[in-house]
Amino acid sequence: MITNAETRTNVHEIAPDVYRINTPVNTPDGFSFNFNQYLLVDDEPLLFHTGPRQLFPLLREAISAIIPVARLRYVGFSHVEADECGSLNLLLAAAPQALPLCSSIGAMVSVNDLADRPPRALADGETLVLGRHTVQWIDTPHVPHGWDAGLLMETTQRTLFCGDLFTQGGSGEVALTESDILGPSEAFRKPLDYFAHAPQTATTLARMAAMMPRTLACMHGSAWRGEGASLLRHLAEAVRG
């Protein structure tokens, strides 16, 4: 579903009750990229990633095509970065009952100060019941970015909201794929090498593999469906290599 004809912002259900909101962008030098947010619709709806502040009108329009924005209960993100939480306070203003959702470290070092409403900070392994769905927080410090980083797993259908892992360039036109995303994501990563390369990177990726995700909800590019454990192990090998 196209929610904005000018920007081609679009919404697709990539797993039961999980909607990918995708906005393709072009940089001034003609580089094609994309930003995804994921809306988990339940009794207490959760949005993961907010997108940059400048894209907020498009995000609000897309959410409104699924549920009233005011129904949002949680606005989650992996770490503090513009495309992760740039629109956070605008969303909190539009959704009076919504709370930021982040890691305990993230709350301590940043979110308690920068958010207009105190966050719901989750400890490593902590779960949160949204209604039919439960999500579990996974601390992933320095994987791939800051000390505050973490990811979410929806435990019933095993959708891993995997943030910047498997980032793919381009417009992200295909909402959900079963084709290779490791090759394109590694081709994108290597020239920029935005991973932190922490000592525990391989262990962290192995821990997520052990959770056996079926769908990977990538922040940039296509979401992916398949044997997520194998793909995460291959990513660990690629990063080590």
N, C-alpha and C positions, 0 to 999 in steps of 0.2 A: 504494500500500500504506500503510495507516494503521499506525503503529508505537506510538502511544499514544492510546487512545480518549478519554482525558480532555482532553488538549490538542489533539488532532487533528494531532499531528506526523505527517508523511507523507513517503514516499520514492517518487520516480519517476525512471526512466532517461530523460534528456533528449537524450542523444547516446550513441553506442556506448561503453559502460563508464563513462559519466559519470552519477552519480546525484545528484539534487537532494533535499536534506533540508530540509523546510519546516516551520516552527513558527509558526502564527498567534498573535498576542498582542493583548491589549487593555490600554491604559494606564488608570490610575485615573480619568481624565476621559472614558473611553469611546472613545478613539481606537483604531482598528483598524490593526494593522501586522503585519509578518511578518519573520522572519529565515531566510535560506537559507544552507546550507553545501553544498559540492559534493565528492563523493567520486569520485576517478578510480581505478578498480580496475585493477591491473596487477601485475606481479611485485613492484614496489615501490609500494604504494598511496599516493596523495597526497590529503589533505584540504585544501580551500581555504576559508578562513574557519573560525573555531572557534565563533562565537556567544558571547553573554555567559556569564560563569561560572555564573550561576544556571540557565541552560538546559542545562548539561553533562549531567545525568542523561538528558534527552530525546535529546540528541545521541548519547551512548554507546549508548542503546537502539536508535536508528535505524541507526547504523553496524553494530551487532551483527546486525541483520537482513540485512545484505549480506555482511560479512566479520567475522572476529574483530577487535576493536579493537586487540589486540596486534600485528596484522599491519601497522599503519600504519608507513610509512617516512618520510613527510614531512608536516608540518603547516604549510601556507603561508597567507600573508595579505598584503593590500595595504599596510597601514600600521598603526600602533599606535593602536588604538581598541577599546573594550570588545567591540563586536560582531564585530570582526575577529579579536581574539586573546585575549579574556577568559578562555577555557577552555584556553589553551595549556598551562599547566603541569599541569593535570589530565589532559590528553591525553598529555603526555609521561610522566606517571606510569603511565598505563594502557597505553602502548605503549613498552616499554623500548628499542626500536631506532629510534624516531622522532626526527627532527631538525626544529627550526623551519626554515622556508624563507622568506626575506625578501630585501629589497634590501640592497646593500652599505651604503648610507646608514642603512637601518633597523637593521642589525646594529651599526653604529658608534655611533649615537646612543641606542639603546634596548635592542635585543634581546640584545646581549651581556650586559647587566646584568639585565634582567627575566626572562629565560628560565632555567629550571633546567638546560638543556643548551645547549651552544654551537650557534649556528645554522649552517645551510648558506646562506651569503650568495651571492646571484647578482648578477653584473654585468649591466649593460644589454646585452641581446641574447644572453646566455649561455643555452645549452640544457642540459637535464637529461633523460637517457634513463631511463625507468621500466620498460621492457620493450618491449611492443608500441607504446607511446606515448612521444612526446617532447614536453616542454613548453619554452617559451621565455619568459624573463623580459623584461619591457618596463618600463624606468624611466618613471614618469609623475609627476615631482615637481609637487606642488600641483594635480594633476588626479585627482580633484577636491579632495583635501584636502592632507595634509602634504608636507613636503620628502622624506620617506622613501617616498612612495607608489610602487607599481608594480603591474603586472597580469601574468597568465600567459596564454599562448596554447598550446593543444594543437595541434601542428602538422599531424597527419595528417588529422583530421576538421575542423580549424580551429574549435575551440570556444574562444572568448575568455572567460576568467573575468574579468568586467569590473567586479566590485566594486560601488561605489556609483553607477556610471553607470547611467542609466535606472531609478533607484529608483522603485518604485510603491508607494503606500499600499495599505491593505486587507489581506486575509488571504493574498493570493497563492494563491488556491484553484486556479487553472489553472496546472499545472506548466510547460507549454510552449505557446507561442502563435505564430501567424503574423500576428496582428492588430497594430494600432498600439500601441506602448508609449511612443513619444516624447511623444504628447499627454498621456497620464496622468502620465508622469514629469515633464514640464515643469510641469503643473498642481500637482504635489507640490513641485517644487523652488522655484518662484518665490516663494511666501510665506516660505520659510525661507532660500532662496538660500545653500545650504551649499557651493557651489563656491568655490574659492579665487580664481578669475578671474586666473590667472597670465598673464604676457605670452605664454607659449608654449602656452597651452591649445589653440588652434586647430591649431597645428603637431603637438602630441601626438596629438590626435584624428585628424588626417589621416594620421599615421604608422600608427595602428592600423587605419584604413580601408584603407590600402595592403596590409595583411596579409590582407584579404578574408575576414573571419570569416563562418562559416555559422551558428553558434549563439552567442548571447550569454547567458552564465550570470550573471544579475543576482543581487546579494546580497539584494535586497528586491523581491518581486513575481515575476511570471512570467518564466521564461527565454523567449528569443525565437529563432525560426528564420527565416532569409531572407537577403537581401542586406545583410549587416552593414556593408559599406563605405558604402552609401548612407545607412543610418541614422546612422552615426557622423558623416558629413558634415553631415547635417541637424541633429544635436546641436550641432556646432560653430557652425553658423549661428544656432541658437537661443540659445546662450550668448553669442555676439557681440552678438546683437540686444538 
